[in-house]
Amino acid sequence: MNYKGNPEYRHDSPSCTGILITNLGTPDEPTASSVRKYLAEFLSDPRVIELPRYLWWLILHGVILRVRPSRSAKAYKKIWTENGSPLLSISKKQVSGLEKILTKKIRGPIKIKLSMRYGNPSIKSGLKKLQESNANRILVLPLYPQYSAATTGSTFDAVTNELKKWRWLPEIRMINHYHDDPPYIDALANSIQNYWQDNLRPQKLIFSFHGLPKHYFLAGDPYHCECHKTARLVAEKLKLNQEEWLVTFQSRFGPKEWLKPYTDKTLISLAENGIKSINVICPGFSADCLETLEEINIQNREFFTKAGGETFAYIPALNDSFGHLELLSNIILKHAKGWPEFSINWDQEKINKDLSKSRELAEKSTHNKD
């Protein structure tokens, strides 16, 4: 294999720490063709669909990609903005905000890049930009608070698959989860309290997390447990009793059993049994997207009201709020601890002089040998 290097690299080039912020991804446009391309990449990931490849290929290309893209494109059109995909637009704001916060907290140079596991900007392109910046240390932060092999695990697969092709491998640190990190719990609780200050408190607060096939949980995936822990810690922070909150799972796909209870069926049941007002928050989503803005705030709102419910409110994701960016910056600082750019003794001028001296000695040595 021809291992890739950095064509702009010089042996006296100063290094930096790179931070790769990742999320799931989004189609480039709310069209059937764009959605088909996105779904083909997403649903071809063996971490996402754990079925024999030949069988799943037939189902995916013979059925799903013929039917689902047009339906999903209609859903994307309902939430698309003048800035494009909400997920991508919010993610860009998150990266910009993190750059401003971290620049004030550390002394050494860092580069922050955004990548999506599926679609654009790709993980490959994000890593390439960090390589061009001579990032010899890279911290990967997938914006999934709760770990799952289908999300965080898949992200690490994509990162390491790209790094297999590099000549000079950077030092890598990967953040698995932050589902019970106190600042994360505080940020969620604060967002709920702030919403309740301006709106009536509901009879029920629903914590809706993205679903996962049940057999993934039975195989040892910690996602289900981490979702419940997040919700419990937030409920405790808010001093809610057990009758005031509930954990559900949304976005199931296919005929097999997924984690229960299902969000849509739960909302219908609650309305039919006399619950008139609910709030829904989706703590597993770091940025609002199709699953929150369309599935929850449009589809599931309709399920609840048609079944007899009266007041439905979706509490937005943490998005690019200051509290969210502050907690993410602290997570980065914690996991990057010990790297030179994060040291109080960082001296860029001295480092540049040392690099220049090393280069001069190397060139002199080579010249003498010739």
N, C-alpha and C positions, 0 to 999 in steps of 0.2 A: 504494500500500500504506500502511496505517496502522501506522507503526513503533511498537513497544511501548516504553514507558518504565517507570520505577519509580514507582508512585503514592505511595510513601512518601518520595520523594526531596526533599531541600531543598538549595539551592545552597551551604549551609555544612556539609553533611553530610560528616564525615570518611570518607575512602576506606580501603580495605584491599586486601590481596592475597587472592584466592580460589584454592584448590587443588582441582581436580576429580579425584578418584581414580575410575578406571573399570575395569570388567571386563566379561566377555561377557554374563552374565545367567543367569536361572533362572526357571522357572515359579513362580507364586505358590503353587501346591499340587501335590501328586503325583497329579493326576487327569487323565483323558484330555482333558477340556474345557480345563483350564488349560494343559496341555502343547500342545494344538492351537493355542491362541492364541499361545503363545510361539514355537512352530515356524513359524507363519504369518508372524510378524514377522521371525524370524531368516532363514528360507529365502527370503524375498522380497527380501532385500538383494542388489542386483546385484554387490556386492563379494564376496559369499559364493558365489553361483552365477552364473558368467559364461556364460549362455546367452541366446539371444533371448528377450525378455520374454514374448511371446505363447506360445511353445512351452513355456517353463518354467511359466507360469501354468497351462496345461492339465495338465502332469505333477503340479505341486504340489497343485492343488485337486482334480484328478480321481483321483489315486492316493495320493500320499504322505500328505496330511492325512486321508485316510480310513483308513489302515492304521497309520502310525507312532505317532500319539499314545498309543493304548492300550498298545502295547508299551513305549514310553519311560516311560509313567506307572508301569508295573510296576517298571522299573529304578529310577526315582526313589524309589519307596516303600521299596526296600531300604536306601537311605542317608539317608532323611529323619529328622530329629531332632526333639526336643521344641521346639527353637528354629527349626524350619523347615529351609529349604535350607541345607546345609553351606556352599556358596559364599557365600550372602548373610550368614549368621551370622559366618563367618570374616572377610569383607570389612568388616563393621561393627566388629569387633574391631581390624582393621588401621587403620581410620580413627581410632578412639578412641586407639589406641596412638601413632599418628603425631602427633595433636594434643598429647599429653602431651610427647613428645620435642621437637617443634618449638617449643613454648611455652618450653622451657628454653634453646633454642639461639638464638632471635631476640628482638628487642626490640619490633618493631612488631606490630600486630594482623593476624591472618590468619583466614580461614574455610576449613575443609576440609569438602567434601561428597562423598558417595559416589553414583555413578551406574552403571547397567548399560546396555550398548549395546542390549540387548533385554530387555523386561520392566521390572520395577520395582526400585528407583527409577530413573526414566528420566533420560537426559541432559538432556532439556528441563527436568525438575523440579529437577535439581541446579544447572543454570545459573540458573534462576529464583531459587533461594534465594541464590545468590551475588550476583545482581543486587540483590536486596532488602537485602543486607548492604553494598551500595555498593562492590562489588569492581570497581575500575577496572583491575585487573591480574588475569589468570587464567592459572594454570599447569595444563595438562592432563597427567595422568600415567596412561596406560593400563597396567595391570599385565600387559603382555605383554613379557617380556624380549627376545624375538626379533620383529623387525618382519615383518609380512605385510600386504599390501593388504586381505586379508579380515578382519583384526582391527584393527590399529592404524589402517590407512588408513580403514576403515569408521567407526571412532570419530571421527576428524577430520572425516569427512563429516557425521556427526550433529551435531557441535559447530558447525561453520560453517553448516550449514543452519538451526540455531536462531538463531545470531547475525545471520543475514540480516534477521531481524525486529526487531532491537533498534535503538533510536534512538541511544543512546550506546554505541558499541562499545568494549569493554575492550581493553587491550593483551593480546595472546595469545601464549603460548609453549607449544609442544607437544613432549613428549618422545617421540622415535621408538622408542627401544630402549635396552637396557642389557645386552645379551647377553654382552659381554666386559668389563663393568665389574669391576675387581678385587674390590671388596667383595662383589659378587654371586657371583663365582666362589668366593671364600673362604667365603661363607655356605653354598653348596651342598656344598663339600668338607667343611666342618665338620659339616654335618648327616649326611653319610655316615660320617665318622670316628666321630662320636658313636654312631651306630647300631652300627657295628662293635665298639665298645668293650663293648657289652652283648650282642652276638650274634656267631655265627661268621661269618667272612668267606666270601663265596660263591665259587664257581668263576668266575662271570660277573656283571658289573655291567651292566645294560641301561639306557641312557638312552633313554626312550621319549618322543617328542614328538608333538604332535597332527599328523595328516597334512594334506596339501595336494595337490590335483590336480597331476599332473606338468606339465601344460601351463602352469600358473601360474609354475612355476619356469623353464620354457623361455621364458616371456614376460618374464623379468627380475626376478621376485620374489626378494628376498635371503634369505627365510626359511630355506631348506634350508642355505645356507652358514652362516648365523648359528647354527643349531642345532648343526651339526657343530663350529663354533668353540667354543661353550659347552662341549660334551662334551669336546673335546680339552683345553681349558684346565683343566677339573676333573680329568680323568685325569692330566694332567701334575702338578697340585697334589698329587694322591694318589700320584704316582709309580707308576702302573699301567703294565704293559706292554701291547702291542697285543692279546695273547690274553686279557686280563682284562676288557675292556670292549667295548661295541658300541652303536651308534646305530640305533634303529628308529623307525618311525612308526605311529601308531595312529589309530583313529576314521575310517577311510575310509568313503565314502558314494557309492553309485551304481556304474555299470559301468565307468567310465573308469579308466585307470591313475593311481595316486597315488604319492607319494614312497615309495620302497622303501629297505630291506626293511620288510615289514609286521611289527608287533609280534607279533600272534597266531601267524602262520605261523612266525616266527623262534623263538618259545618252543616250539612243537611240534617243530620241527626239532632244536633244541638238546637237548630231552629224548630224542628218538629216537636221537640220536647220542651219548648217554652223559653229558650234563651233568646232574648231580643237584641242584645248588643254584645259585640265582640270586637277585639282588636287582634290583628295578626302581625307578628314580627318574624322575620326570617334571618336568624342569627348566623346561619352558615354562608350567607351571601355577603361578601364585603363591599359589593357595589350592586346597585339595582340593575336588573336585566330582564330578559324575557320571562323568566320564571317568577319574578316578583311583580313586575309591572303589568304583565298580561295575564299570566296564569292565576296569580293570587288576587291582584287588585281589580281584574275584570271578570275572569271566569268564575273564580270562587266567590267573589262578591255576589254574582248573579245566582249561584247555587244557594247561598245563604238567604238572600232576600226572597227568592222564589219559594223557598221552603217555609217562609213565615218570619224570618228574621227582619229586624227593622234598621239597626244601626251597625254598619260594617266599616271598619277603618284599618287600612294598612299603614303600619309605622315604618317609614323608609329605612333602608340599610344605612350603615354608618357613612358610606360613601367617602367624600373628601372633607368631612367635618374635621375641625381642629383636633378634637379629642381622639378621633380615629387615627389621624396622621401622627399625633403625639405618641400614642401607644405603639404604633408600628415602628416609629423611629427608635423607641426604647427597646423594642424587641431586636431590632437590627444592632443597636449598640451592645446589647447583652451577648448576642451570638458572634459579634465581630471582635469581642474583647481579646486583647493580646496582639492583634494585628497592628503594624507600625503606624498606619494612618490614624488610628484611634488612640494613640499614645500621647500623653501630655508632653513628652520629650521630643515630639516630631520636629525635625529641623530640615526643611526642604533644601535650603541653601547648602548645608553640609553634605547632604545626600548627592546633590548635583556635582559638587566638587569631587567627592569620592568616585562617582561614576566616570567623570572625565579623566581622573587620574588612572583609573583601572583601564580605561580604553587606551590611553597613551602608552601604558606599560605593555598592554597586549599587542598593540601595533608595533612597538619597538621590538618586542620579542619575535614577532613574525618577520619583521624586516631583517633582523640579525640572522635568523635561520636561512633566509633566502640568500 
